[in-house]
Amino acid sequence: MAVYYGFSFKNEGDFMINGTKNLTRGSMTGNLLVFAVPFLLANLVQAMYSAVDLWVVGKFGGGKIGVAAVSNGGEVMHLVMSFIMGLTTGATVLIGRYFGAGDKRNTSRCIGMVMSFSLLMSVFMTAGLVLLAPLLVSALHVPDEAVKETIQYISICSWGVVFIIGYNALAAIFRGFGNSVAPLIFVGVACLCNIVGDVLLVAKLEMGVRGAAYATIISQALSMLLALFFLWKGKFGFKFALPNFRINWKLVWQYLKIGIPIGLQSILIGLSFLFIVSIVNAMGGADSAPAAGYGIVNRINGFAMLPAMSFAMALSALTAQNMGANKPVRAIKTLWLAIGYTWAAGLIFFSLLQFFPEKMVGLFIDQNSAGADEVIRNGVLYARSFSIDYILVPIVFCTNGFFNGCGRSFFSMANNIACTFLFRVPISYFFSIMAGATLFHVGLAAPMASVASNIVALIYLFSGRWRDRKEK
């Protein structure tokens, strides 16, 4: 048995790393489903963090004020999470390409680099969020009655950023090797911890919004520690020795070249949604019912978008390995399979929000509490129009995942940012100031922007410019 750069091999052609999967061989449908479904379940469980916080606070911790605080604070933390997930996708793509190409040396170096760089980044992000929490709440025009609780939620959750970055960096490493099951297990255990924490701190100890935030960061810490323990004790071959954590700046550049456009795209699009939150808050004035209704539908949106988002993230790893192995045709066929599966899922959620919107929105608030009827009414208005986007985003998300896996993350960023700031944001604002405007009109902006994004993405796809010159 030979050893190369921290990895052990029975022969030079086989990686002997526990829990890895070569995605460049075998059934494309099988590989897609076996890899993407755990991805989907992991993201579903991760979405439960904010959904459980919102549900418990809405039922036991302050009614519409608590819901408005968690929904507004949750938008800020979702922005942070989106950036981190986008950035660490660079690790999945980088490791996936080196693994697919059989480059053992750089695969090993990438692991240490990603972990060290993530720790460094978490220090600056935590400090920034803690200091900027009041300014962010002010910029969102949070209703006066919910300002204090919103600042509390963001400030407490900010101290969990190191755990968010750590978990996502480790999960990205595992997924680059074709292992999407381990992250599912870690986040599943953490979600159970979050549910128990919410019930204990909010429902039993009556800590309100603060309790929901504390439960969230404790569970995030658990998911990171479990992932770190698995990497340390598992038979991955990576040795936890100080020299292996040395930052290789050439690899950092490659990592950031892929990850920064994805993360920047996520954060700018997230900022656009924060702008829309500000629009909704302004429409409600001192009344937090529109903000609460919008926040509830956004939690539902988080679940509805999960199939497309999860398959897109899986496609990044699948495409990276196949492009690394010089199999672009196999990669593009997998893309079409992913679009088909996610469109079917989007159609189901679209139907639920069109035919049963009151029941869906009513799940997240005590319907006997003061102002609940207005919260549900506003949520239904927004749900009926925004849900059209569920049958449009499969192309948006899946092509993004495909282009990112090809190393063309800059194109994905440019396309999505352009459509967001040329369509979604200005249309939302224009509709919000019309006479008699409601959340139904604001919700129409998202599907309109997705139509534009789809057109541009498909033109680029069929042009073939996503392929390396040597592959043409």
MOBELRA-V998986 format. One record per pair of residues at least 12 apart in sequence whose ideal C-beta (glycine too) atoms are under 10 Angstrom apart, sorted by the first residue. I is the first residue (numbers start at 1). J is the second residue. Records with the same first field share a line. If there is no record, write none. Layout:
I=J + J
This chain:
1=16
3=104 + 237 + 239
4=104 + 105 + 107 + 108 + 237
5=103 + 104 + 105 + 106 + 107 + 108 + 109 + 237 + 238 + 239 + 244
6=104 + 105 + 107 + 108 + 109 + 111 + 112 + 236 + 237 + 238 + 239 + 241 + 244
7=104 + 105 + 107 + 108 + 111 + 236 + 237 + 238 + 239
8=235 + 236 + 237
9=104 + 237
12=102 + 104
13=102
14=102
15=99 + 102 + 104 + 107 + 177 + 178 + 236 + 237
16=235 + 236 + 237
17=99 + 104 + 107 + 177 + 178 + 179 + 234 + 235 + 236 + 237 + 238
18=177 + 179 + 182 + 230 + 234 + 235 + 236 + 237
19=174 + 177 + 178 + 179 + 180 + 181 + 182 + 230 + 234 + 235 + 236
20=99 + 174 + 176 + 177 + 178 + 179 + 236
21=34 + 35 + 99 + 177 + 178 + 179 + 180 + 181 + 317 + 321
22=99 + 100 + 102 + 177 + 178 + 321 + 325
23=35 + 96 + 99 + 100 + 177 + 178 + 314 + 317 + 318 + 319 + 320 + 321 + 322 + 325 + 327 + 330 + 331 + 334
24=96 + 99 + 100 + 101 + 178 + 318 + 321 + 322 + 323 + 324 + 325 + 326 + 327 + 330 + 331
25=321 + 322 + 325 + 327 + 330
28=318 + 322 + 330 + 331 + 333 + 334 + 336 + 337 + 338
29=333 + 334 + 337 + 341
31=178 + 314 + 318 + 321 + 322 + 330 + 334 + 337
32=311 + 314 + 315 + 318 + 333 + 334 + 335 + 337 + 338 + 341
33=311 + 314 + 337 + 338 + 341
34=178 + 180 + 181 + 314
35=175 + 178 + 179 + 180 + 181 + 311 + 314 + 315 + 317 + 318 + 321 + 334
36=180 + 307 + 310 + 311 + 312 + 313 + 314 + 315 + 317 + 318 + 334 + 337 + 338 + 341 + 342 + 401
37=180 + 181 + 184 + 307 + 310 + 311 + 314 + 341
38=175 + 179 + 180 + 181 + 182 + 183 + 184 + 185 + 310 + 314
39=171 + 175 + 180 + 181 + 183 + 184 + 306 + 307 + 309 + 310 + 311 + 312 + 313 + 314 + 315 + 317
40=180 + 184 + 306 + 307 + 308 + 309 + 310 + 311 + 313 + 314 + 341 + 342 + 345
41=180 + 181 + 183 + 184 + 185 + 187 + 188 + 306 + 310
42=171 + 175 + 180 + 181 + 182 + 183 + 184 + 185 + 186 + 187 + 188 + 191 + 223 + 306 + 310 + 313
43=85 + 183 + 184 + 187 + 302 + 303 + 305 + 306 + 307 + 309 + 310 + 313 + 314
44=184 + 187 + 188 + 191 + 302 + 303 + 306 + 307 + 310
45=183 + 184 + 185 + 186 + 187 + 188 + 189 + 190 + 191 + 192 + 194 + 223 + 306
46=81 + 85 + 167 + 168 + 171 + 183 + 184 + 187 + 188 + 190 + 191 + 194 + 220 + 223 + 302 + 306
47=78 + 191 + 299 + 301 + 302 + 303 + 305 + 306 + 309
48=187 + 188 + 190 + 191 + 192 + 194 + 195 + 219 + 302 + 303
49=74 + 77 + 81 + 157 + 187 + 190 + 191 + 194 + 195 + 198 + 212 + 215 + 216 + 219 + 220 + 223 + 302
50=70 + 71 + 73 + 74 + 75 + 77 + 78 + 81 + 157 + 194 + 212 + 216 + 295 + 298 + 299 + 302
51=74 + 191 + 296 + 299 + 300 + 302 + 303 + 363 + 364
52=191 + 194 + 195 + 197 + 198 + 199 + 202 + 212 + 215 + 216 + 219 + 299
53=66 + 67 + 70 + 71 + 73 + 74 + 77 + 153 + 157 + 194 + 195 + 197 + 198 + 202 + 209 + 211 + 212 + 213 + 215 + 216 + 299
54=66 + 67 + 69 + 70 + 71 + 74 + 198 + 212 + 292 + 295 + 296 + 298 + 299 + 364 + 365
55=67 + 70 + 195 + 198 + 202 + 212 + 296 + 299 + 363 + 364 + 365
56=70 + 194 + 195 + 197 + 198 + 199 + 201 + 202 + 203 + 208 + 211 + 212 + 215
57=69 + 70 + 71 + 149 + 153 + 198 + 202 + 203 + 208 + 209 + 211 + 212 + 213 + 364 + 365
58=70 + 71 + 292 + 295 + 296 + 299 + 363 + 364 + 365 + 366 + 369 + 372 + 375
59=202 + 203 + 363 + 364 + 365 + 366 + 369
60=198 + 199 + 202 + 203 + 204 + 206 + 208 + 211 + 212 + 366
61=149 + 198 + 201 + 202 + 203 + 206 + 207 + 208 + 209 + 210 + 211 + 212
62=145 + 146 + 149 + 202 + 206 + 208 + 209 + 369
63=288 + 292 + 365 + 366 + 368 + 369 + 370 + 371 + 372 + 375
64=143 + 145 + 146 + 287 + 288 + 289 + 291 + 292 + 293 + 295 + 365 + 366 + 369 + 370 + 371 + 372 + 374 + 375
65=143 + 145 + 146 + 147 + 148 + 149 + 150 + 208 + 209 + 288 + 292 + 369 + 370 + 371
66=146 + 149 + 153 + 202 + 208 + 209 + 212 + 288 + 292 + 365 + 369
67=146 + 209 + 288 + 289 + 291 + 292 + 293 + 295 + 296 + 299 + 364 + 365 + 366 + 369 + 371 + 372 + 375
68=142 + 143 + 145 + 146 + 147 + 149 + 150 + 209 + 281 + 284 + 287 + 288 + 289 + 290 + 291 + 292 + 293 + 294 + 295 + 375
69=137 + 142 + 143 + 145 + 146 + 147 + 148 + 149 + 150 + 151 + 152 + 153 + 154 + 208 + 209 + 212 + 213 + 288 + 291 + 292 + 295
70=146 + 149 + 150 + 153 + 208 + 209 + 212 + 213 + 216 + 292 + 295 + 299
71=142 + 146 + 150 + 153 + 277 + 280 + 288 + 291 + 292 + 293 + 294 + 295 + 296 + 297 + 298 + 299 + 364
72=136 + 137 + 140 + 141 + 142 + 143 + 146 + 147 + 149 + 150 + 151 + 153 + 154 + 274 + 277 + 278 + 280 + 281 + 288 + 291 + 292 + 294 + 295
73=133 + 136 + 137 + 140 + 142 + 146 + 149 + 150 + 151 + 152 + 153 + 154 + 155 + 156 + 157 + 209 + 212 + 213 + 295
74=150 + 153 + 154 + 157 + 212 + 216 + 295 + 298 + 299 + 302
75=136 + 140 + 150 + 154 + 270 + 273 + 274 + 276 + 277 + 278 + 294 + 295 + 298
76=129 + 132 + 133 + 136 + 137 + 139 + 140 + 150 + 153 + 154 + 157 + 158 + 270 + 274 + 277
77=129 + 153 + 154 + 157 + 158 + 160 + 161 + 164 + 213 + 216
78=266 + 270 + 273 + 274 + 298 + 299 + 302
79=136 + 266 + 267 + 268 + 269 + 270 + 271 + 273 + 274
80=125 + 126 + 128 + 129 + 154 + 157 + 158 + 160 + 161 + 164 + 165 + 266 + 267 + 270
81=157 + 161 + 164 + 165 + 168 + 220 + 266 + 270
82=262 + 263 + 265 + 266 + 267 + 268 + 269 + 270 + 273 + 309
83=125 + 164 + 165 + 259 + 260 + 262 + 263 + 264 + 265 + 266 + 267 + 268 + 270
84=118 + 121 + 122 + 125 + 161 + 164 + 165 + 166 + 167 + 168 + 169 + 172 + 259 + 263 + 266 + 267
85=164 + 165 + 168 + 171 + 172 + 259 + 262 + 263 + 266 + 309 + 313
86=168 + 258 + 259 + 260 + 261 + 262 + 263 + 264 + 265 + 266 + 267 + 269 + 270 + 313 + 400 + 404 + 409 + 412 + 413
87=117 + 118 + 121 + 165 + 168 + 169 + 172 + 255 + 256 + 258 + 259 + 260 + 261 + 262 + 263 + 264 + 266 + 267
88=114 + 118 + 164 + 165 + 167 + 168 + 169 + 170 + 171 + 172 + 173 + 175 + 255 + 259 + 262 + 263
89=168 + 172 + 175 + 176 + 258 + 259 + 262 + 263 + 266 + 312 + 313 + 316 + 317 + 320 + 400 + 401 + 404 + 405 + 409
90=110 + 114 + 172 + 176 + 252 + 254 + 255 + 256 + 257 + 258 + 259 + 260 + 261 + 262 + 263 + 316 + 404 + 407 + 409
91=110 + 111 + 113 + 114 + 115 + 117 + 118 + 168 + 169 + 170 + 171 + 172 + 173 + 174 + 175 + 176 + 251 + 255 + 258 + 259
92=114 + 168 + 171 + 172 + 173 + 174 + 175 + 176 + 177 + 258 + 259 + 313 + 314 + 316 + 317 + 320 + 404 + 405
93=172 + 175 + 176 + 254 + 255 + 258 + 259 + 262 + 316 + 317 + 319 + 320 + 321 + 323 + 324 + 401 + 404 + 405 + 406 + 407 + 409
94=106 + 107 + 110 + 113 + 114 + 172 + 173 + 176 + 251 + 254 + 255 + 257 + 258 + 259 + 320 + 324 + 407
95=107 + 108 + 110 + 111 + 114 + 172 + 173 + 174 + 175 + 176 + 177 + 178 + 255 + 317 + 320 + 321 + 324
96=172 + 175 + 176 + 177 + 178 + 316 + 317 + 318 + 319 + 320 + 321 + 322 + 323 + 324 + 405
97=110 + 176 + 254 + 258 + 317 + 319 + 320 + 321 + 322 + 323 + 324 + 325 + 405 + 406 + 407
98=110 + 176 + 251 + 254 + 320 + 321 + 324
99=176 + 177 + 178 + 317 + 320 + 321 + 324 + 325
100=176 + 178 + 317 + 318 + 319 + 320 + 321 + 322 + 323 + 324 + 325 + 326 + 327
101=320 + 321 + 323 + 324 + 325 + 326
102=324 + 325
103=324
104=237
106=248 + 250 + 251 + 254
107=173 + 176 + 177 + 237 + 238
108=236 + 237 + 238 + 239 + 244
109=244 + 246 + 247 + 248 + 250 + 251
110=173 + 176 + 248 + 251 + 252 + 254 + 255
111=169 + 170 + 173 + 176 + 177 + 231 + 236 + 237 + 238 + 244 + 245
112=238 + 239 + 240 + 241 + 242 + 243 + 244 + 245 + 246 + 247 + 248 + 251
113=244 + 245 + 246 + 247 + 248 + 249 + 250 + 251 + 252 + 254 + 255
114=169 + 170 + 172 + 173 + 176 + 245 + 247 + 251 + 252 + 255 + 259
115=166 + 169 + 170 + 173 + 228 + 231 + 238 + 240 + 244 + 245 + 247
116=169 + 244 + 245 + 246 + 247 + 248 + 252
117=165 + 169 + 245 + 247 + 248 + 249 + 251 + 252 + 255 + 256
118=162 + 165 + 166 + 167 + 168 + 169 + 170 + 172
119=162 + 165 + 166 + 169 + 245
120=165 + 247
121=161 + 162 + 165 + 169
122=160 + 161 + 162 + 163 + 164 + 165 + 166 + 169
123=161 + 162 + 165
124=161
125=158 + 161 + 162 + 164 + 165
126=158 + 159 + 160 + 161 + 162 + 164 + 165
127=158 + 161
128=158 + 161
129=154 + 155 + 157 + 158 + 159 + 160 + 161
130=154 + 155 + 156 + 158 + 159 + 161
131=155 + 158
132=154 + 158
133=150 + 151 + 152 + 153 + 154 + 155 + 156 + 157 + 158
134=147 + 150 + 151 + 154 + 155
136=150 + 151 + 154 + 274
137=149 + 150 + 151 + 152 + 153 + 154 + 155
138=151
139=271 + 274 + 275 + 277 + 278
140=274 + 275 + 277 + 278 + 280 + 281 + 282 + 291
141=277 + 278 + 279 + 280 + 281 + 282 + 283 + 284 + 285 + 291
142=277 + 278 + 281 + 288 + 291
143=281 + 282 + 284 + 285 + 286 + 287 + 288 + 289 + 290 + 291 + 292
144=285 + 286 + 288
145=286 + 287 + 288
146=209 + 281 + 288 + 291 + 292
148=209
149=208 + 209 + 210 + 212 + 213
150=209 + 291
151=209
152=208 + 209 + 210 + 212 + 213
153=208 + 209 + 210 + 212 + 213 + 216
154=213
155=210 + 213
156=209 + 210 + 211 + 212 + 213 + 214 + 215 + 216 + 217
157=212 + 213 + 214 + 216 + 217 + 220
158=213 + 217
159=213 + 214 + 217 + 220 + 221
160=213 + 214 + 216 + 217 + 218 + 219 + 220 + 221 + 224
161=217 + 220
162=217 + 220 + 221 + 224
163=190 + 216 + 217 + 218 + 219 + 220 + 221 + 222 + 223 + 224 + 225
164=216 + 217 + 220 + 221 + 223 + 224
165=220 + 224
166=220 + 221 + 223 + 224 + 225 + 227 + 228
167=183 + 186 + 187 + 190 + 220 + 221 + 222 + 223 + 224 + 225 + 226 + 227 + 228
168=183 + 220 + 223 + 224 + 227
169=224 + 227 + 228
170=182 + 183 + 186 + 223 + 224 + 225 + 226 + 227 + 228 + 230 + 231
171=183 + 184 + 186 + 187 + 223 + 224 + 227 + 313
172=255 + 259 + 313 + 316 + 317
173=227 + 231 + 236 + 238
174=186 + 227 + 230 + 231 + 234 + 236 + 317
175=313 + 314 + 316 + 317 + 318 + 320
176=316 + 317 + 320 + 321
177=236 + 317 + 321
178=317 + 318 + 321
179=230 + 234 + 236 + 317
180=310 + 313 + 314 + 317
182=226 + 227 + 230 + 231 + 234
183=223 + 226 + 227 + 230
185=223 + 226 + 227 + 230
186=222 + 223 + 224 + 225 + 226 + 227 + 228 + 229 + 230
187=219 + 220 + 222 + 223 + 226 + 227
188=223 + 226
189=219 + 222 + 223 + 226
190=216 + 218 + 219 + 220 + 221 + 222 + 223 + 224 + 225 + 226 + 227
191=219 + 222 + 223
192=219 + 222
193=215 + 216 + 218 + 219 + 220 + 221 + 222 + 223
194=212 + 215 + 216 + 217 + 218 + 219 + 220 + 222 + 223
195=215 + 219
196=215 + 218 + 219
197=211 + 212 + 214 + 215 + 216 + 217 + 218 + 219 + 222
198=211 + 212 + 214 + 215 + 216 + 219
199=211 + 215
200=214 + 215
201=213 + 214 + 215 + 218
202=214 + 215
228=240
254=407
257=407 + 409 + 410
258=316 + 320 + 404 + 405 + 407 + 408 + 409 + 410
259=404 + 409
260=409 + 410 + 413
261=403 + 404 + 408 + 409 + 410 + 411 + 412 + 413 + 414 + 416 + 417
262=316 + 400 + 401 + 403 + 404 + 409 + 410 + 412 + 413 + 416
263=409 + 413
264=409 + 410 + 413 + 417
265=400 + 404 + 409 + 410 + 412 + 413 + 414 + 415 + 416 + 417 + 420
266=413 + 416
268=413 + 416 + 417 + 420 + 421
269=413 + 416 + 417 + 419 + 420 + 421 + 424 + 425 + 449
270=420
271=420 + 421 + 425
272=416 + 417 + 420 + 421 + 424 + 425 + 428 + 445 + 449
273=298 + 301 + 420 + 424 + 425 + 428 + 446
275=420 + 421 + 424 + 425 + 428 + 429
276=294 + 298 + 424 + 425 + 428 + 429 + 432 + 442 + 443 + 445 + 446
277=291 + 294 + 295 + 298
278=291 + 429 + 432
279=294 + 425 + 428 + 429 + 431 + 432 + 433 + 437 + 439 + 442 + 445
280=292 + 293 + 294 + 295 + 298 + 378 + 382 + 428 + 432 + 439 + 442
281=294
282=429 + 432 + 433
283=378 + 432 + 433 + 437 + 438 + 439 + 442
284=374 + 378 + 439
287=371 + 374 + 375 + 378
288=371 + 374 + 375
289=371 + 372 + 373 + 374 + 375 + 376 + 377 + 378 + 379
290=374 + 375 + 377 + 378 + 379 + 381 + 382 + 438 + 439 + 442
291=375 + 378
292=361 + 364 + 365 + 371 + 372 + 374 + 375 + 376 + 378 + 379
293=361 + 364 + 365 + 374 + 375 + 376 + 377 + 378 + 379 + 380 + 381 + 382 + 383 + 439
294=375 + 378 + 379 + 381 + 382 + 383 + 386 + 439 + 442 + 443
295=364 + 375 + 378 + 379 + 382
296=360 + 361 + 362 + 363 + 364 + 365 + 375 + 376 + 378 + 379 + 380 + 382 + 383
297=353 + 357 + 360 + 361 + 364 + 378 + 379 + 380 + 381 + 382 + 383 + 384 + 386 + 387 + 439 + 443
298=379 + 382 + 386
299=361 + 363 + 364 + 379
300=349 + 352 + 353 + 357 + 360 + 361 + 363 + 364 + 379 + 382 + 383 + 386 + 387
301=349 + 353 + 382 + 383 + 386 + 387 + 389 + 390 + 393 + 443 + 446
303=349 + 360
304=345 + 346 + 348 + 349 + 350 + 352 + 353 + 360 + 383 + 386 + 387 + 389 + 390 + 393
305=342 + 345 + 346 + 349 + 389 + 390 + 393 + 394 + 396 + 397
306=342 + 345 + 349
307=338 + 341 + 342 + 343 + 344 + 345 + 346 + 348 + 349 + 390 + 393 + 394 + 397
308=338 + 339 + 341 + 342 + 343 + 345 + 346 + 389 + 390 + 392 + 393 + 394 + 395 + 396 + 397 + 398 + 400 + 401
309=342 + 393 + 397 + 398 + 400 + 401
310=338 + 342 + 345 + 397 + 401
311=334 + 335 + 337 + 338 + 339 + 340 + 341 + 342 + 345 + 394 + 397 + 398 + 401
312=335 + 338 + 339 + 342 + 393 + 394 + 396 + 397 + 398 + 399 + 400 + 401 + 402 + 403 + 404 + 405 + 412
313=397 + 400 + 401 + 404 + 405
314=334 + 338 + 398 + 401 + 405
315=331 + 334 + 335 + 337 + 338 + 339 + 342 + 397 + 398 + 399 + 400 + 401 + 402 + 403 + 404 + 405
316=400 + 401 + 402 + 403 + 404 + 405 + 406 + 409
317=401 + 404 + 405
318=330 + 331 + 334 + 335 + 337 + 338 + 401 + 402 + 405
319=331 + 332 + 334 + 335 + 338 + 401 + 402 + 403 + 404 + 405 + 406 + 407 + 408 + 466
320=404 + 405 + 406 + 407
321=405
322=334 + 405 + 406
323=402 + 405 + 406 + 407 + 466 + 467 + 468 + 471
324=405
326=468 + 470 + 471
327=471
328=406 + 464 + 466 + 467 + 468 + 471 + 472
329=471
331=402 + 405 + 406 + 466 + 467
332=402 + 406 + 461 + 464 + 466 + 467
334=398 + 402 + 405
335=395 + 398 + 399 + 401 + 402 + 403 + 405 + 461
336=398 + 402
337=398
338=394 + 397 + 398 + 399 + 401 + 402
339=394 + 395 + 397 + 398 + 399 + 402
340=394 + 398
341=394 + 398
342=390 + 391 + 393 + 394 + 395 + 397 + 398
343=390 + 391 + 392 + 393 + 394 + 395 + 398
344=391 + 394
345=390 + 391 + 394
346=387 + 388 + 389 + 390 + 391 + 392 + 393 + 394 + 397
347=390 + 391 + 394
348=390 + 391
349=387 + 389 + 390 + 391
350=387 + 388 + 389 + 390 + 391 + 392
351=387 + 390 + 391
352=383 + 387 + 390
353=380 + 382 + 383 + 384 + 385 + 386 + 387 + 388 + 390
354=383 + 384 + 387 + 388 + 390
356=383
357=376 + 379 + 380 + 381 + 382 + 383 + 384 + 387
358=376 + 377 + 379 + 380 + 383
359=376 + 380
360=376 + 379 + 380 + 383 + 387
361=375 + 376 + 377 + 378 + 379 + 380 + 381 + 382 + 383
362=375 + 376 + 379 + 380
364=376 + 379
365=379
377=438 + 439
378=438 + 439 + 440
379=439
380=439 + 440
381=438 + 439 + 440 + 441 + 442 + 443
382=438 + 439 + 440 + 441 + 442 + 443 + 444
383=439 + 440 + 443
384=439 + 440 + 443 + 444
385=431 + 438 + 439 + 440 + 441 + 442 + 443 + 444 + 445 + 446 + 447 + 448
386=439 + 440 + 442 + 443 + 444 + 445 + 446 + 447
387=443 + 446 + 447
388=443 + 444 + 446 + 447 + 448 + 450 + 451
389=424 + 443 + 444 + 445 + 446 + 447 + 448 + 449 + 450 + 451
390=446 + 447 + 450
391=447 + 450
392=446 + 447 + 448 + 449 + 450 + 451 + 453 + 454
393=446 + 447 + 450 + 453 + 454
394=450 + 454
395=450 + 451 + 453 + 454 + 455 + 457 + 458 + 461
396=412 + 415 + 416 + 419 + 449 + 450 + 451 + 452 + 453 + 454 + 456 + 457
397=412 + 416 + 450 + 453 + 457
398=457
399=411 + 412 + 415 + 453 + 454 + 456 + 457 + 458 + 460 + 461 + 466
400=412 + 413 + 415 + 416 + 453 + 457
402=457 + 461 + 466
403=415 + 457 + 460 + 461 + 465 + 466
405=466
406=465 + 466 + 467 + 468 + 471
407=466 + 468
408=460 + 465 + 466 + 467 + 468
411=456 + 457 + 460 + 465 + 466
412=453 + 457 + 460 + 466
414=456 + 460
415=452 + 453 + 454 + 455 + 456 + 457 + 459 + 460
416=449 + 450 + 453 + 456 + 457
417=453
418=449 + 452 + 453 + 456
419=448 + 449 + 450 + 451 + 452 + 453 + 454 + 455 + 456 + 457
420=445 + 446 + 449 + 452 + 453
421=449
422=449 + 452
423=445 + 446 + 447 + 448 + 449 + 450 + 451 + 452 + 453
424=444 + 445 + 446 + 447 + 448 + 449 + 450 + 452 + 453
425=445 + 449
426=445 + 449
427=441 + 442 + 444 + 445 + 446 + 448 + 449
428=441 + 442 + 443 + 444 + 445 + 446 + 448 + 449
429=442 + 445
430=442 + 445
431=443 + 444 + 445 + 448
432=445
